[in-house]
């Protein structure tokens, strides 16, 4: 007997964000089975209970093209108070000769 999966999104998951996550998974050729959808929603529920915003979790995975769902990773800042990304941008600008010196 074939199992039928019926999954409704909980009210705490934004449907647009969810559809964007599913589309990203399809784009990276990691389409989701009905069971994978159920498991992903359960995972989002677990992350929500740990204090993570499920929609931010989805956005993080979309942004990074991650197949999985993970706790929110806050940007790591270096001792000078700037993030690694900010330092990388500043270094690139200096290397291009657009700005001289350190900020």
JOJOPE-V58182 format. One record per residue. N is the residue number from 0. RES is the residue in three letters. SS is DSSP state (H for helix, E for strand, C for the rest). OMEGA is omega in degrees with one decimal (none if undefined). Layout:
n=N res=RES ss=SS omega=OMEGA
n=N res=RES ss=SS omega=OMEGA
This chain:
n=0 res=UNK ss=C omega=-179.3
n=1 res=UNK ss=C omega=-179.9
n=2 res=UNK ss=C omega=177.2
n=3 res=UNK ss=C omega=-180.0
n=4 res=UNK ss=C omega=174.6
n=5 res=UNK ss=C omega=-177.0
n=6 res=UNK ss=C omega=172.3
n=7 res=UNK ss=C omega=178.2
n=8 res=UNK ss=C omega=172.7
n=9 res=UNK ss=C omega=-177.4
n=10 res=UNK ss=C omega=-177.9
n=11 res=UNK ss=C omega=173.5
n=12 res=UNK ss=C omega=177.8
n=13 res=UNK ss=C omega=-174.6
n=14 res=UNK ss=H omega=179.2
n=15 res=UNK ss=H omega=178.7
n=16 res=UNK ss=H omega=178.1
n=17 res=UNK ss=H omega=-179.5
n=18 res=UNK ss=H omega=176.5
n=19 res=UNK ss=H omega=176.6
n=20 res=UNK ss=H omega=179.3
n=21 res=UNK ss=H omega=178.1
n=22 res=UNK ss=H omega=177.7
n=23 res=UNK ss=H omega=178.0
n=24 res=UNK ss=H omega=178.2
n=25 res=UNK ss=H omega=-179.8
n=26 res=UNK ss=H omega=179.4
n=27 res=UNK ss=C omega=177.0
n=28 res=UNK ss=C omega=176.0
n=29 res=UNK ss=C omega=-177.7
n=30 res=UNK ss=C omega=-174.1
n=31 res=UNK ss=C omega=172.6
n=32 res=UNK ss=C omega=175.7
n=33 res=UNK ss=H omega=179.4
n=34 res=UNK ss=H omega=178.0
n=35 res=UNK ss=H omega=177.4
n=36 res=UNK ss=H omega=177.8
n=37 res=UNK ss=H omega=-179.4
n=38 res=UNK ss=H omega=178.9
n=39 res=UNK ss=H omega=178.7
n=40 res=UNK ss=H omega=175.6
n=41 res=UNK ss=H omega=179.3
n=42 res=UNK ss=H omega=177.4
n=43 res=UNK ss=H omega=176.8
n=44 res=UNK ss=H omega=178.0
n=45 res=UNK ss=H omega=179.7
n=46 res=UNK ss=H omega=177.3
n=47 res=UNK ss=H omega=179.1
n=48 res=UNK ss=H omega=177.9
n=49 res=UNK ss=C omega=177.3
n=50 res=UNK ss=C omega=178.4
n=51 res=UNK ss=C omega=174.7
n=52 res=UNK ss=C omega=-176.7
n=53 res=UNK ss=H omega=-179.6
n=54 res=UNK ss=H omega=174.3
n=55 res=UNK ss=H omega=176.6
n=56 res=UNK ss=H omega=178.4
n=57 res=UNK ss=H omega=-179.9
n=58 res=UNK ss=H omega=178.2
n=59 res=UNK ss=H omega=179.2
n=60 res=UNK ss=H omega=177.2
n=61 res=UNK ss=H omega=-177.2
n=62 res=UNK ss=H omega=-177.1
n=63 res=UNK ss=H omega=-175.7
n=64 res=UNK ss=C omega=178.8
n=65 res=UNK ss=C omega=176.5
n=66 res=UNK ss=C omega=-175.5
n=67 res=UNK ss=C omega=179.4
n=68 res=UNK ss=C omega=-172.3
n=69 res=UNK ss=C omega=175.9
n=70 res=UNK ss=C omega=-180.0
n=71 res=UNK ss=C omega=176.6
n=72 res=UNK ss=C omega=177.5
n=73 res=UNK ss=C omega=-179.3
n=74 res=UNK ss=C omega=179.7
n=75 res=UNK ss=C omega=178.1
n=76 res=UNK ss=E omega=178.2
n=77 res=UNK ss=C omega=-175.7
n=78 res=UNK ss=C omega=-179.2
n=79 res=UNK ss=C omega=176.6
n=80 res=UNK ss=C omega=177.8
n=81 res=UNK ss=C omega=178.2
n=82 res=UNK ss=E omega=177.3
n=83 res=UNK ss=H omega=179.7
n=84 res=UNK ss=H omega=178.7
n=85 res=UNK ss=H omega=177.9
n=86 res=UNK ss=H omega=179.9
n=87 res=UNK ss=H omega=178.5
n=88 res=UNK ss=H omega=179.7
n=89 res=UNK ss=H omega=179.4
n=90 res=UNK ss=H omega=179.0
n=91 res=UNK ss=H omega=179.3
n=92 res=UNK ss=H omega=177.8
n=93 res=UNK ss=H omega=-179.2
n=94 res=UNK ss=H omega=178.3
n=95 res=UNK ss=C omega=178.9
n=96 res=UNK ss=C omega=-178.8
n=97 res=UNK ss=C omega=179.8
n=98 res=UNK ss=C omega=178.6
n=99 res=UNK ss=C omega=175.9
n=100 res=UNK ss=C omega=179.0
n=101 res=UNK ss=C omega=177.1
n=102 res=UNK ss=C omega=none
